[in-house]
Amino acid sequence: MKLLDPKKISAKLTMTSQEQRLSHKGMAHFAGTGPNGRTCRECIHWDHFNGSYRKTDGRISKAPCKMFTELTRGTKGMPVPDDAMACRYFEFNSSAPEKYRR
């Protein structure tokens, strides 16, 4: 199976669906296609810098998605916000960081 170049894929998205509008570059799939109410921060694929959570602007700092890297055969994606809606590759992380609030 040949993967499409991410630049070609994103150029064809029209941002017409809610999933497309809520998605962030670097996500393994469209936001909102995972379990309802879950976020990337709660996913085992959200690479949270080996357990050290930097906090800025009321959020935990962005982190890359390991599933994106796996699906693109090693291409590291843009960091994804902690509060991005979960995608279809969501797998619950029992040691996910607590939501940061100022």
Secondary structure, 3 states (H helix, E strand, C coil): CCCCCHHHHHHHCCCCCHHHHHCCCCCCCCCCCCCCCCEHHHECCECCHHHCCCEECCEECCECEHHHHHHCCCCCCCCECCCCECCCCCCECCCCCCCCCC
